[in-house]
Amino acid sequence: MENKKIRACAYCRVSTASDTQDGSFEVQCEYYERLINSDPEMEFVGVYGDHGKSGRKMYNREELNRMIKDCEDGKIDA
């Protein structure tokens, strides 16, 4: 019997829409994709990310809310 892999995603965010933070956002996304893909017990299902969004509130953080919905819909385990 084969073990089912854990479907995992990452959420990345930078607080400003500044071009200087684009590199930080990309580094975050690449790091988590490599991390998840390096674990044989996990299946990478994607990166969700918001640019220029405050971390203080969930309002208007479209990708965070989409990720939560995908978790609720059973598309993501971790």
PDB file with one MODEL, atoms N, CA, C and O in Angstrom:
MODEL        1
ATOM      1  N   MET A   1       0.845  -1.188   0.000  1.00  0.00           N
ATOM      2  CA  MET A   1       0.000   0.000   0.000  1.00  0.00           C
ATOM      3  C   MET A   1       0.887   1.247   0.000  1.00  0.00           C
ATOM      4  O   MET A   1       1.772   1.388   0.844  1.00  0.00           O
ATOM      5  N   GLU A   2       0.646   2.136  -0.939  1.00  0.00           N
ATOM      6  CA  GLU A   2       1.445   3.346  -1.077  1.00  0.00           C
ATOM      7  C   GLU A   2       0.928   4.434  -0.140  1.00  0.00           C
ATOM      8  O   GLU A   2      -0.280   4.639  -0.016  1.00  0.00           O
ATOM      9  N   ASN A   3       1.863   5.135   0.523  1.00  0.00           N
ATOM     10  CA  ASN A   3       1.476   6.242   1.396  1.00  0.00           C
ATOM     11  C   ASN A   3       1.052   7.440   0.561  1.00  0.00           C
ATOM     12  O   ASN A   3       1.689   7.770  -0.440  1.00  0.00           O
ATOM     13  N   LYS A   4      -0.010   8.076   0.974  1.00  0.00           N
ATOM     14  CA  LYS A   4      -0.479   9.277   0.291  1.00  0.00           C
ATOM     15  C   LYS A   4       0.390  10.453   0.704  1.00  0.00           C
ATOM     16  O   LYS A   4       0.664  10.647   1.888  1.00  0.00           O
ATOM     17  N   LYS A   5       0.820  11.236  -0.274  1.00  0.00           N
ATOM     18  CA  LYS A   5       1.640  12.402   0.022  1.00  0.00           C
ATOM     19  C   LYS A   5       0.791  13.522   0.608  1.00  0.00           C
ATOM     20  O   LYS A   5      -0.399  13.643   0.315  1.00  0.00           O
ATOM     21  N   ILE A   6       1.420  14.324   1.428  1.00  0.00           N
ATOM     22  CA  ILE A   6       0.785  15.505   2.003  1.00  0.00           C
ATOM     23  C   ILE A   6       0.810  16.606   0.947  1.00  0.00           C
ATOM     24  O   ILE A   6       1.877  16.978   0.457  1.00  0.00           O
ATOM     25  N   ARG A   7      -0.348  17.120   0.603  1.00  0.00           N
ATOM     26  CA  ARG A   7      -0.432  18.208  -0.380  1.00  0.00           C
ATOM     27  C   ARG A   7      -0.120  19.515   0.341  1.00  0.00           C
ATOM     28  O   ARG A   7      -0.877  19.961   1.203  1.00  0.00           O
ATOM     29  N   ALA A   8       1.010  20.122  -0.026  1.00  0.00           N
ATOM     30  CA  ALA A   8       1.493  21.301   0.697  1.00  0.00           C
ATOM     31  C   ALA A   8       1.637  22.503  -0.232  1.00  0.00           C
ATOM     32  O   ALA A   8       1.938  22.370  -1.418  1.00  0.00           O
ATOM     33  N   CYS A   9       1.411  23.677   0.348  1.00  0.00           N
ATOM     34  CA  CYS A   9       1.579  24.925  -0.388  1.00  0.00           C
ATOM     35  C   CYS A   9       2.392  25.890   0.465  1.00  0.00           C
ATOM     36  O   CYS A   9       2.752  25.594   1.604  1.00  0.00           O
ATOM     37  N   ALA A  10       2.665  27.038  -0.113  1.00  0.00           N
ATOM     38  CA  ALA A  10       3.342  28.107   0.619  1.00  0.00           C
ATOM     39  C   ALA A  10       2.564  29.394   0.408  1.00  0.00           C
ATOM     40  O   ALA A  10       1.917  29.588  -0.621  1.00  0.00           O
ATOM     41  N   TYR A  11       2.641  30.270   1.406  1.00  0.00           N
ATOM     42  CA  TYR A  11       2.079  31.611   1.267  1.00  0.00           C
ATOM     43  C   TYR A  11       3.203  32.605   1.469  1.00  0.00           C
ATOM     44  O   TYR A  11       3.878  32.591   2.498  1.00  0.00           O
ATOM     45  N   CYS A  12       3.403  33.464   0.493  1.00  0.00           N
ATOM     46  CA  CYS A  12       4.460  34.471   0.559  1.00  0.00           C
ATOM     47  C   CYS A  12       3.828  35.854   0.438  1.00  0.00           C
ATOM     48  O   CYS A  12       2.809  36.033  -0.229  1.00  0.00           O
ATOM     49  N   ARG A  13       4.457  36.829   1.101  1.00  0.00           N
ATOM     50  CA  ARG A  13       3.901  38.176   1.102  1.00  0.00           C
ATOM     51  C   ARG A  13       5.002  39.198   1.291  1.00  0.00           C
ATOM     52  O   ARG A  13       5.946  38.980   2.051  1.00  0.00           O
ATOM     53  N   VAL A  14       4.874  40.308   0.598  1.00  0.00           N
ATOM     54  CA  VAL A  14       5.693  41.489   0.883  1.00  0.00           C
ATOM     55  C   VAL A  14       4.724  42.634   1.142  1.00  0.00           C
ATOM     56  O   VAL A  14       3.648  42.698   0.549  1.00  0.00           O
ATOM     57  N   SER A  15       5.118  43.531   2.031  1.00  0.00           N
ATOM     58  CA  SER A  15       4.172  44.546   2.508  1.00  0.00           C
ATOM     59  C   SER A  15       4.052  45.760   1.602  1.00  0.00           C
ATOM     60  O   SER A  15       3.132  46.560   1.777  1.00  0.00           O
ATOM     61  N   THR A  16       4.944  45.920   0.650  1.00  0.00           N
ATOM     62  CA  THR A  16       4.826  47.059  -0.264  1.00  0.00           C
ATOM     63  C   THR A  16       4.890  46.556  -1.692  1.00  0.00           C
ATOM     64  O   THR A  16       5.347  45.444  -1.958  1.00  0.00           O
ATOM     65  N   ALA A  17       4.430  47.381  -2.592  1.00  0.00           N
ATOM     66  CA  ALA A  17       4.482  47.041  -4.015  1.00  0.00           C
ATOM     67  C   ALA A  17       5.785  47.526  -4.642  1.00  0.00           C
ATOM     68  O   ALA A  17       5.919  47.549  -5.865  1.00  0.00           O
ATOM     69  N   SER A  18       6.730  47.906  -3.815  1.00  0.00           N
ATOM     70  CA  SER A  18       8.010  48.439  -4.269  1.00  0.00           C
ATOM     71  C   SER A  18       8.791  47.419  -5.089  1.00  0.00           C
ATOM     72  O   SER A  18       8.806  46.230  -4.771  1.00  0.00           O
ATOM     73  N   ASP A  19       9.435  47.897  -6.144  1.00  0.00           N
ATOM     74  CA  ASP A  19      10.268  47.024  -6.972  1.00  0.00           C
ATOM     75  C   ASP A  19      11.384  46.379  -6.162  1.00  0.00           C
ATOM     76  O   ASP A  19      11.819  45.272  -6.479  1.00  0.00           O
ATOM     77  N   THR A  20      11.851  47.062  -5.117  1.00  0.00           N
ATOM     78  CA  THR A  20      12.952  46.518  -4.318  1.00  0.00           C
ATOM     79  C   THR A  20      12.524  45.282  -3.547  1.00  0.00           C
ATOM     80  O   THR A  20      13.367  44.456  -3.197  1.00  0.00           O
ATOM     81  N   GLN A  21      11.233  45.136  -3.274  1.00  0.00           N
ATOM     82  CA  GLN A  21      10.772  43.960  -2.548  1.00  0.00           C
ATOM     83  C   GLN A  21      10.390  42.809  -3.473  1.00  0.00           C
ATOM     84  O   GLN A  21      10.149  41.697  -3.003  1.00  0.00           O
ATOM     85  N   ASP A  22      10.330  43.059  -4.779  1.00  0.00           N
ATOM     86  CA  ASP A  22      10.021  41.977  -5.712  1.00  0.00           C
ATOM     87  C   ASP A  22      11.020  40.837  -5.581  1.00  0.00           C
ATOM     88  O   ASP A  22      10.641  39.667  -5.635  1.00  0.00           O
ATOM     89  N   GLY A  23      12.298  41.174  -5.409  1.00  0.00           N
ATOM     90  CA  GLY A  23      13.321  40.145  -5.246  1.00  0.00           C
ATOM     91  C   GLY A  23      13.087  39.319  -4.003  1.00  0.00           C
ATOM     92  O   GLY A  23      13.280  38.104  -4.017  1.00  0.00           O
ATOM     93  N   SER A  24      12.672  39.965  -2.925  1.00  0.00           N
ATOM     94  CA  SER A  24      12.381  39.264  -1.679  1.00  0.00           C
ATOM     95  C   SER A  24      11.219  38.297  -1.870  1.00  0.00           C
ATOM     96  O   SER A  24      11.255  37.168  -1.380  1.00  0.00           O
ATOM     97  N   PHE A  25      10.205  38.736  -2.576  1.00  0.00           N
ATOM     98  CA  PHE A  25       9.047  37.895  -2.832  1.00  0.00           C
ATOM     99  C   PHE A  25       9.460  36.661  -3.637  1.00  0.00           C
ATOM    100  O   PHE A  25       9.081  35.539  -3.302  1.00  0.00           O
ATOM    101  N   GLU A  26      10.224  36.872  -4.680  1.00  0.00           N
ATOM    102  CA  GLU A  26      10.682  35.760  -5.517  1.00  0.00           C
ATOM    103  C   GLU A  26      11.540  34.784  -4.725  1.00  0.00           C
ATOM    104  O   GLU A  26      11.408  33.571  -4.886  1.00  0.00           O
ATOM    105  N   VAL A  27      12.418  35.302  -3.874  1.00  0.00           N
ATOM    106  CA  VAL A  27      13.277  34.448  -3.049  1.00  0.00           C
ATOM    107  C   VAL A  27      12.428  33.600  -2.109  1.00  0.00           C
ATOM    108  O   VAL A  27      12.685  32.407  -1.944  1.00  0.00           O
ATOM    109  N   GLN A  28      11.415  34.212  -1.490  1.00  0.00           N
ATOM    110  CA  GLN A  28      10.517  33.464  -0.609  1.00  0.00           C
ATOM    111  C   GLN A  28       9.840  32.322  -1.369  1.00  0.00           C
ATOM    112  O   GLN A  28       9.825  31.182  -0.906  1.00  0.00           O
ATOM    113  N   CYS A  29       9.287  32.637  -2.525  1.00  0.00           N
ATOM    114  CA  CYS A  29       8.568  31.637  -3.321  1.00  0.00           C
ATOM    115  C   CYS A  29       9.480  30.487  -3.721  1.00  0.00           C
ATOM    116  O   CYS A  29       9.110  29.320  -3.587  1.00  0.00           O
ATOM    117  N   GLU A  30      10.663  30.811  -4.207  1.00  0.00           N
ATOM    118  CA  GLU A  30      11.612  29.781  -4.626  1.00  0.00           C
ATOM    119  C   GLU A  30      12.044  28.913  -3.445  1.00  0.00           C
ATOM    120  O   GLU A  30      12.146  27.693  -3.573  1.00  0.00           O
ATOM    121  N   TYR A  31      12.296  29.537  -2.301  1.00  0.00           N
ATOM    122  CA  TYR A  31      12.723  28.799  -1.117  1.00  0.00           C
ATOM    123  C   TYR A  31      11.678  27.747  -0.715  1.00  0.00           C
ATOM    124  O   TYR A  31      12.010  26.579  -0.514  1.00  0.00           O
ATOM    125  N   TYR A  32      10.427  28.169  -0.600  1.00  0.00           N
ATOM    126  CA  TYR A  32       9.392  27.243  -0.149  1.00  0.00           C
ATOM    127  C   TYR A  32       9.081  26.172  -1.183  1.00  0.00           C
ATOM    128  O   TYR A  32       8.783  25.034  -0.820  1.00  0.00           O
ATOM    129  N   GLU A  33       9.145  26.514  -2.453  1.00  0.00           N
ATOM    130  CA  GLU A  33       8.938  25.495  -3.483  1.00  0.00           C
ATOM    131  C   GLU A  33      10.025  24.423  -3.396  1.00  0.00           C
ATOM    132  O   GLU A  33       9.729  23.229  -3.456  1.00  0.00           O
ATOM    133  N   ARG A  34      11.289  24.851  -3.253  1.00  0.00           N
ATOM    134  CA  ARG A  34      12.397  23.882  -3.104  1.00  0.00           C
ATOM    135  C   ARG A  34      12.232  23.056  -1.833  1.00  0.00           C
ATOM    136  O   ARG A  34      12.440  21.843  -1.850  1.00  0.00           O
ATOM    137  N   LEU A  35      11.864  23.700  -0.744  1.00  0.00           N
ATOM    138  CA  LEU A  35      11.711  23.016   0.536  1.00  0.00           C
ATOM    139  C   LEU A  35      10.646  21.918   0.450  1.00  0.00           C
ATOM    140  O   LEU A  35      10.878  20.782   0.864  1.00  0.00           O
ATOM    141  N   ILE A  36       9.506  22.261  -0.080  1.00  0.00           N
ATOM    142  CA  ILE A  36       8.417  21.285  -0.181  1.00  0.00           C
ATOM    143  C   ILE A  36       8.788  20.175  -1.161  1.00  0.00           C
ATOM    144  O   ILE A  36       8.576  18.996  -0.874  1.00  0.00           O
ATOM    145  N   ASN A  37       9.339  20.544  -2.312  1.00  0.00           N
ATOM    146  CA  ASN A  37       9.703  19.535  -3.305  1.00  0.00           C
ATOM    147  C   ASN A  37      10.818  18.603  -2.827  1.00  0.00           C
ATOM    148  O   ASN A  37      10.958  17.493  -3.340  1.00  0.00           O
ATOM    149  N   SER A  38      11.608  19.046  -1.852  1.00  0.00           N
ATOM    150  CA  SER A  38      12.703  18.204  -1.357  1.00  0.00           C
ATOM    151  C   SER A  38      12.224  17.154  -0.356  1.00  0.00           C
ATOM    152  O   SER A  38      12.984  16.256   0.007  1.00  0.00           O
ATOM    153  N   ASP A  39      10.989  17.254   0.088  1.00  0.00           N
ATOM    154  CA  ASP A  39      10.447  16.302   1.058  1.00  0.00           C
ATOM    155  C   ASP A  39       9.662  15.224   0.315  1.00  0.00           C
ATOM    156  O   ASP A  39       8.625  15.518  -0.279  1.00  0.00           O
ATOM    157  N   PRO A  40      10.138  13.992   0.340  1.00  0.00           N
ATOM    158  CA  PRO A  40       9.469  12.927  -0.413  1.00  0.00           C
ATOM    159  C   PRO A  40       8.055  12.606   0.090  1.00  0.00           C
ATOM    160  O   PRO A  40       7.294  11.923  -0.595  1.00  0.00           O
ATOM    161  N   GLU A  41       7.711  13.088   1.265  1.00  0.00           N
ATOM    162  CA  GLU A  41       6.370  12.846   1.800  1.00  0.00           C
ATOM    163  C   GLU A  41       5.372  13.930   1.399  1.00  0.00           C
ATOM    164  O   GLU A  41       4.189  13.854   1.732  1.00  0.00           O
ATOM    165  N   MET A  42       5.868  14.944   0.676  1.00  0.00           N
ATOM    166  CA  MET A  42       5.001  16.065   0.311  1.00  0.00           C
ATOM    167  C   MET A  42       4.853  16.189  -1.197  1.00  0.00           C
ATOM    168  O   MET A  42       5.740  15.831  -1.971  1.00  0.00           O
ATOM    169  N   GLU A  43       3.698  16.710  -1.580  1.00  0.00           N
ATOM    170  CA  GLU A  43       3.425  17.059  -2.970  1.00  0.00           C
ATOM    171  C   GLU A  43       3.210  18.568  -3.020  1.00  0.00           C
ATOM    172  O   GLU A  43       2.336  19.097  -2.333  1.00  0.00           O
ATOM    173  N   PHE A  44       4.000  19.256  -3.827  1.00  0.00           N
ATOM    174  CA  PHE A  44       3.902  20.710  -3.949  1.00  0.00           C
ATOM    175  C   PHE A  44       2.679  21.065  -4.789  1.00  0.00           C
ATOM    176  O   PHE A  44       2.563  20.633  -5.936  1.00  0.00           O
ATOM    177  N   VAL A  45       1.760  21.860  -4.211  1.00  0.00           N
ATOM    178  CA  VAL A  45       0.558  22.241  -4.944  1.00  0.00           C
ATOM    179  C   VAL A  45       0.553  23.707  -5.360  1.00  0.00           C
ATOM    180  O   VAL A  45      -0.363  24.155  -6.049  1.00  0.00           O
ATOM    181  N   GLY A  46       1.574  24.455  -4.944  1.00  0.00           N
ATOM    182  CA  GLY A  46       1.674  25.824  -5.425  1.00  0.00           C
ATOM    183  C   GLY A  46       2.031  26.834  -4.361  1.00  0.00           C
ATOM    184  O   GLY A  46       2.114  26.535  -3.169  1.00  0.00           O
ATOM    185  N   VAL A  47       2.242  28.063  -4.854  1.00  0.00           N
ATOM    186  CA  VAL A  47       2.549  29.198  -3.991  1.00  0.00           C
ATOM    187  C   VAL A  47       1.422  30.207  -4.147  1.00  0.00           C
ATOM    188  O   VAL A  47       0.995  30.522  -5.258  1.00  0.00           O
ATOM    189  N   TYR A  48       0.962  30.696  -3.037  1.00  0.00           N
ATOM    190  CA  TYR A  48      -0.007  31.779  -2.999  1.00  0.00           C
ATOM    191  C   TYR A  48       0.757  33.000  -2.503  1.00  0.00           C
ATOM    192  O   TYR A  48       1.593  32.883  -1.607  1.00  0.00           O
ATOM    193  N   GLY A  49       0.483  34.160  -3.071  1.00  0.00           N
ATOM    194  CA  GLY A  49       1.249  35.313  -2.622  1.00  0.00           C
ATOM    195  C   GLY A  49       0.582  36.631  -2.892  1.00  0.00           C
ATOM    196  O   GLY A  49      -0.093  36.811  -3.906  1.00  0.00           O
ATOM    197  N   ASP A  50       0.778  37.557  -1.971  1.00  0.00           N
ATOM    198  CA  ASP A  50       0.227  38.899  -2.079  1.00  0.00           C
ATOM    199  C   ASP A  50       1.355  39.925  -2.066  1.00  0.00           C
ATOM    200  O   ASP A  50       2.236  39.890  -1.207  1.00  0.00           O
ATOM    201  N   HIS A  51       1.310  40.831  -3.026  1.00  0.00           N
ATOM    202  CA  HIS A  51       2.247  41.950  -3.099  1.00  0.00           C
ATOM    203  C   HIS A  51       1.599  43.188  -2.501  1.00  0.00           C
ATOM    204  O   HIS A  51       0.424  43.461  -2.745  1.00  0.00           O
ATOM    205  N   GLY A  52       2.356  43.923  -1.729  1.00  0.00           N
ATOM    206  CA  GLY A  52       1.886  45.207  -1.238  1.00  0.00           C
ATOM    207  C   GLY A  52       0.711  45.139  -0.293  1.00  0.00           C
ATOM    208  O   GLY A  52      -0.113  46.052  -0.252  1.00  0.00           O
ATOM    209  N   LYS A  53       0.629  44.067   0.463  1.00  0.00           N
ATOM    210  CA  LYS A  53      -0.483  43.909   1.402  1.00  0.00           C
ATOM    211  C   LYS A  53       0.037  43.872   2.831  1.00  0.00           C
ATOM    212  O   LYS A  53       1.018  43.191   3.130  1.00  0.00           O
ATOM    213  N   SER A  54      -0.615  44.592   3.687  1.00  0.00           N
ATOM    214  CA  SER A  54      -0.263  44.600   5.097  1.00  0.00           C
ATOM    215  C   SER A  54      -0.494  43.222   5.705  1.00  0.00           C
ATOM    216  O   SER A  54      -1.404  42.495   5.308  1.00  0.00           O
ATOM    217  N   GLY A  55       0.341  42.883   6.670  1.00  0.00           N
ATOM    218  CA  GLY A  55       0.170  41.626   7.374  1.00  0.00           C
ATOM    219  C   GLY A  55      -0.768  41.738   8.564  1.00  0.00           C
ATOM    220  O   GLY A  55      -1.015  40.744   9.248  1.00  0.00           O
ATOM    221  N   ARG A  56      -1.289  42.915   8.822  1.00  0.00           N
ATOM    222  CA  ARG A  56      -2.120  43.142  10.003  1.00  0.00           C
ATOM    223  C   ARG A  56      -3.555  42.676   9.843  1.00  0.00           C
ATOM    224  O   ARG A  56      -4.207  42.322  10.825  1.00  0.00           O
ATOM    225  N   LYS A  57      -4.057  42.671   8.604  1.00  0.00           N
ATOM    226  CA  LYS A  57      -5.465  42.320   8.390  1.00  0.00           C
ATOM    227  C   LYS A  57      -5.589  41.372   7.206  1.00  0.00           C
ATOM    228  O   LYS A  57      -4.756  41.381   6.300  1.00  0.00           O
ATOM    229  N   MET A  58      -6.635  40.557   7.221  1.00  0.00           N
ATOM    230  CA  MET A  58      -6.880  39.625   6.126  1.00  0.00           C
ATOM    231  C   MET A  58      -7.638  40.280   4.980  1.00  0.00           C
ATOM    232  O   MET A  58      -7.651  39.767   3.861  1.00  0.00           O
ATOM    233  N   TYR A  59      -8.262  41.402   5.259  1.00  0.00           N
ATOM    234  CA  TYR A  59      -9.048  42.095   4.248  1.00  0.00           C
ATOM    235  C   TYR A  59      -8.169  42.438   3.044  1.00  0.00           C
ATOM    236  O   TYR A  59      -7.048  42.922   3.198  1.00  0.00           O
ATOM    237  N   ASN A  60      -8.681  42.189   1.877  1.00  0.00           N
ATOM    238  CA  ASN A  60      -8.024  42.543   0.616  1.00  0.00           C
ATOM    239  C   ASN A  60      -6.746  41.756   0.343  1.00  0.00           C
ATOM    240  O   ASN A  60      -5.942  42.168  -0.493  1.00  0.00           O
ATOM    241  N   ARG A  61      -6.542  40.645   1.021  1.00  0.00           N
ATOM    242  CA  ARG A  61      -5.410  39.769   0.731  1.00  0.00           C
ATOM    243  C   ARG A  61      -5.968  38.575  -0.055  1.00  0.00           C
ATOM    244  O   ARG A  61      -6.216  37.499   0.490  1.00  0.00           O
ATOM    245  N   GLU A  62      -6.151  38.812  -1.353  1.00  0.00           N
ATOM    246  CA  GLU A  62      -6.845  37.863  -2.212  1.00  0.00           C
ATOM    247  C   GLU A  62      -6.219  36.473  -2.195  1.00  0.00           C
ATOM    248  O   GLU A  62      -6.930  35.473  -2.093  1.00  0.00           O
ATOM    249  N   GLU A  63      -4.914  36.407  -2.294  1.00  0.00           N
ATOM    250  CA  GLU A  63      -4.241  35.106  -2.355  1.00  0.00           C
ATOM    251  C   GLU A  63      -4.324  34.356  -1.023  1.00  0.00           C
ATOM    252  O   GLU A  63      -4.483  33.135  -1.009  1.00  0.00           O
ATOM    253  N   LEU A  64      -4.221  35.067   0.072  1.00  0.00           N
ATOM    254  CA  LEU A  64      -4.361  34.418   1.374  1.00  0.00           C
ATOM    255  C   LEU A  64      -5.762  33.828   1.506  1.00  0.00           C
ATOM    256  O   LEU A  64      -5.931  32.689   1.941  1.00  0.00           O
ATOM    257  N   ASN A  65      -6.747  34.605   1.129  1.00  0.00           N
ATOM    258  CA  ASN A  65      -8.118  34.130   1.227  1.00  0.00           C
ATOM    259  C   ASN A  65      -8.396  32.982   0.253  1.00  0.00           C
ATOM    260  O   ASN A  65      -9.169  32.078   0.570  1.00  0.00           O
ATOM    261  N   ARG A  66      -7.776  33.012  -0.924  1.00  0.00           N
ATOM    262  CA  ARG A  66      -7.920  31.907  -1.875  1.00  0.00           C
ATOM    263  C   ARG A  66      -7.283  30.640  -1.320  1.00  0.00           C
ATOM    264  O   ARG A  66      -7.824  29.546  -1.475  1.00  0.00           O
ATOM    265  N   MET A  67      -6.116  30.794  -0.664  1.00  0.00           N
ATOM    266  CA  MET A  67      -5.451  29.648  -0.060  1.00  0.00           C
ATOM    267  C   MET A  67      -6.318  29.041   1.057  1.00  0.00           C
ATOM    268  O   MET A  67      -6.460  27.821   1.140  1.00  0.00           O
ATOM    269  N   ILE A  68      -6.883  29.878   1.893  1.00  0.00           N
ATOM    270  CA  ILE A  68      -7.750  29.393   2.975  1.00  0.00           C
ATOM    271  C   ILE A  68      -8.943  28.642   2.392  1.00  0.00           C
ATOM    272  O   ILE A  68      -9.311  27.579   2.893  1.00  0.00           O
ATOM    273  N   LYS A  69      -9.541  29.178   1.357  1.00  0.00           N
ATOM    274  CA  LYS A  69     -10.669  28.512   0.702  1.00  0.00           C
ATOM    275  C   LYS A  69     -10.246  27.159   0.135  1.00  0.00           C
ATOM    276  O   LYS A  69     -10.974  26.176   0.269  1.00  0.00           O
ATOM    277  N   ASP A  70      -9.066  27.102  -0.501  1.00  0.00           N
ATOM    278  CA  ASP A  70      -8.575  25.827  -1.037  1.00  0.00           C
ATOM    279  C   ASP A  70      -8.334  24.817   0.080  1.00  0.00           C
ATOM    280  O   ASP A  70      -8.562  23.622  -0.106  1.00  0.00           O
ATOM    281  N   CYS A  71      -7.877  25.287   1.234  1.00  0.00           N
ATOM    282  CA  CYS A  71      -7.719  24.391   2.396  1.00  0.00           C
ATOM    283  C   CYS A  71      -9.080  23.874   2.840  1.00  0.00           C
ATOM    284  O   CYS A  71      -9.252  22.677   3.069  1.00  0.00           O
ATOM    285  N   GLU A  72     -10.034  24.769   2.960  1.00  0.00           N
ATOM    286  CA  GLU A  72     -11.390  24.371   3.370  1.00  0.00           C
ATOM    287  C   GLU A  72     -12.027  23.406   2.382  1.00  0.00           C
ATOM    288  O   GLU A  72     -12.814  22.542   2.768  1.00  0.00           O
ATOM    289  N   ASP A  73     -11.685  23.555   1.104  1.00  0.00           N
ATOM    290  CA  ASP A  73     -12.223  22.688   0.054  1.00  0.00           C
ATOM    291  C   ASP A  73     -11.469  21.356  -0.064  1.00  0.00           C
ATOM    292  O   ASP A  73     -11.790  20.528  -0.917  1.00  0.00           O
ATOM    293  N   GLY A  74     -10.464  21.158   0.801  1.00  0.00           N
ATOM    294  CA  GLY A  74      -9.735  19.892   0.814  1.00  0.00           C
ATOM    295  C   GLY A  74      -8.670  19.751  -0.257  1.00  0.00           C
ATOM    296  O   GLY A  74      -8.232  18.636  -0.540  1.00  0.00           O
ATOM    297  N   LYS A  75      -8.245  20.849  -0.859  1.00  0.00           N
ATOM    298  CA  LYS A  75      -7.225  20.806  -1.907  1.00  0.00           C
ATOM    299  C   LYS A  75      -5.808  20.837  -1.345  1.00  0.00           C
ATOM    300  O   LYS A  75      -4.852  20.489  -2.038  1.00  0.00           O
ATOM    301  N   ILE A  76      -5.677  21.254  -0.087  1.00  0.00           N
ATOM    302  CA  ILE A  76      -4.373  21.441   0.553  1.00  0.00           C
ATOM    303  C   ILE A  76      -4.427  20.800   1.934  1.00  0.00           C
ATOM    304  O   ILE A  76      -5.408  20.949   2.663  1.00  0.00           O
ATOM    305  N   ASP A  77      -3.356  20.080   2.284  1.00  0.00           N
ATOM    306  CA  ASP A  77      -3.258  19.473   3.614  1.00  0.00           C
ATOM    307  C   ASP A  77      -2.395  20.306   4.563  1.00  0.00           C
ATOM    308  O   ASP A  77      -2.652  20.354   5.766  1.00  0.00           O
ATOM    309  N   ALA A  78      -1.380  20.954   4.017  1.00  0.00           N
ATOM    310  CA  ALA A  78      -0.432  21.699   4.877  1.00  0.00           C
ATOM    311  C   ALA A  78       0.072  22.928   4.151  1.00  0.00           C
ATOM    312  O   ALA A  78       0.874  23.684   4.701  1.00  0.00           O
TER     313      ALA A  78
ENDMDL
END
